[in-house]
Amino acid sequence: MKTDDVEYTTFSGWVDPPTDVRPALGDDIRCEVAVVGGGLGGMSTALRLAGRGRDVVLLEAEFCGHGSASRNAGQVAGAPGGDMQLLSLLHPRRFPGIVRMAENSAHFLERLIERLGIDCDYEPTGNVCAAVSRGQMGRVRRVTRLLRKAGAKVELGTSAELGIPRGFLGGMRESVGGMMNPGKFSLGLRRAVLASGARVFERTRVTDVTRSGDQVVITTPGGRVRANRIVLATNAFGGELAITPKRLSVPIWVSEVETEPIDPARLEALGWTSRSGVVTQHNIMENYRLTSRNTIVFGVRRLQRGRSHPLPRKGPDEAVVADLARAFARRFPALADVTAARAWGGWVAITPSWLPVAGKVGENVFYSIACNGHGLAQAPYVGSLIADLIVDGEQHEDLKAVWVNKSRFPRPLMMGAPGLRTIWTVDRFNDLINGSRRNARRGATPVN
Ligand SMILES: Cc1cc2nc3c(=O)[nH]c(=O)nc-3n(C[C@H](O)[C@H](O)[C@H](O)COP(=O)(O)OP(=O)(O)OC[C@H]3O[C@@H](n4cnc5c(N)ncnc54)[C@H](O)[C@@H]3O)c2cc1C
């Protein structure tokens, strides 16, 4: 795959930024509930609160949808992220609830798209956890058993049975969920929030959150907001505010690449008849999906730890894009001559437990921050459940599944640069071994 002419962007490859960015806060104001962060979680919380008649203010550092909301791969997962075997082992009692919450998140998102009439090219194709080796196929079988036991709608099959390209051996399809253009979705959600009763201030970076009696005071460069309650929905940027619980999550940079448009006949020849999004079973997944513009978007495979606060505004590294391009050529040998057209990336929040997390600091600061790179459906769902909790005072069962009573978190393991590099190396070593075995079976010379 050629990567010479890749267009690197510091926003998203899916859409252009909006041209009607709202003015920053320029005054001191009061409200019942303030939401910090206009991503999928924050927008959905504000929309729900406004819809239920609450006086809500939304504060966003750039413009609503600027974060991973518009940058993600657009694969609406119907199952949780992370290593299912580890999650079910370490959290056996919480696991079924998390599985149900993930599935309900996807249904919630589908209803939201329909209710708001957002044109985001949504296709209910499901997604496939795909195996690229026999070892990965064994893992997929074990995960399928675990998920079925927890009540998930998943099916096991070969690549032909699942209608995914022959470069994958087979896998497990999550039949709930699908894929969309997340940029179009984010901008559609933004339009709905702007049209709601919520007061939205963009280009308004919150620099401090403090308590004053039973109220919360939010400081921004242009003014302060005094609120009865606030919701922190800052995702990977949470560590920038002292009020965010320590070690809640670590910020990790992930990258996506999009090919040039591909001749439909060549795409058809791949046998990708289900059009399901695909994620591999590596320790750090590779993701692949078709788009409505006859391209393939693919990414992740390499995680990069964010160290400094504020997190830098960045685009993907050339070395990461080259690595992703090597993977693409390996999974789609028939398309090895296709050119990579553009690349982008974003910050996700990974929790020490790899579980999505929501909770409360004191009585009036709520947070819903970390969906471990699986928040396209989960962040808006959990965000709207937090809005309901604020209005009704009662927790939905799915919010209980991710709720932490004590906002204390352990030190994350293997999340430093050396740890992430080691995980990547183990994945590449396994790829090498599997490639050699495959070639030996075919009687060919091993290729790295
Ligand atoms: C490249 C990539 C691929 C991904 N692929 C998938 C996928 O296929 N499927 C999936 O389910 N998930 C995917 N994800 C993850 C998913 O996009 C996120 O989990 C989800 O967007 C999280 O939503 P959020 O609202 O919590 O955060 P975000 O959308 O990141 O929003 C946080 C917002 O808070 C704002 N903010 C931060 N600090 C402040 C402050 N101090 N003051 C004011 N505003 C502030 C930011 O500007 C930002 O707009 C991917 C993410 C990336 C980056």
The ligand as a Gaussian input file, in Angstrom:
#p B3LYP/6-31G(d) Opt

LIG

0 1
 C       -9.572000       7.094000      16.204000
 C      -10.687000       6.595000      17.087000
 C      -11.427000       5.479000      16.704000
 C      -12.479000       5.045000      17.504000
 N      -13.312000       4.064000      17.026000
 C      -14.420000       3.731000      17.731000
 C      -15.381000       2.842000      17.175000
 O      -15.280000       2.388000      16.039000
 N      -16.437000       2.484000      17.949000
 C      -16.636000       2.998000      19.212000
 O      -17.609000       2.610000      19.890000
 N      -15.775000       3.909000      19.724000
 C      -14.692000       4.298000      19.014000
 N      -13.841000       5.243000      19.510000
 C      -14.120000       5.810000      20.846000
 C      -15.262000       6.795000      20.866000
 O      -15.130000       7.743000      19.837000
 C      -15.249000       7.491000      22.234000
 O      -15.344000       6.503000      23.247000
 C      -16.397000       8.474000      22.381000
 O      -16.351000       9.458000      21.380000
 C      -16.298000       9.122000      23.755000
 O      -17.248000      10.168000      23.811000
 P      -17.051000      11.317000      24.841000
 O      -18.182000      12.227000      24.722000
 O      -16.786000      10.722000      26.192000
 O      -15.676000      12.025000      24.441000
 P      -15.285000      13.020000      23.260000
 O      -16.111000      12.781000      22.079000
 O      -13.804000      12.936000      23.120000
 O      -15.653000      14.449000      23.855000
 C      -14.981000      15.101000      24.910000
 C      -15.146000      16.592000      24.676000
 O      -14.768000      17.307000      25.840000
 C      -14.163000      18.514000      25.430000
 N      -13.346000      18.995000      26.546000
 C      -12.293000      18.371000      27.112000
 N      -11.795000      19.097000      28.126000
 C      -12.557000      20.205000      28.219000
 C      -12.527000      21.354000      29.068000
 N      -11.620000      21.484000      30.040000
 N      -13.444000      22.328000      28.869000
 C      -14.396000      22.206000      27.907000
 N      -14.460000      21.143000      27.059000
 C      -13.549000      20.144000      27.218000
 C      -13.339000      18.108000      24.219000
 O      -12.999000      19.219000      23.406000
 C      -14.278000      17.130000      23.539000
 O      -15.111000      17.755000      22.576000
 C      -12.765000       5.696000      18.740000
 C      -12.010000       6.807000      19.132000
 C      -10.994000       7.260000      18.309000
 C      -10.219000       8.480000      18.728000

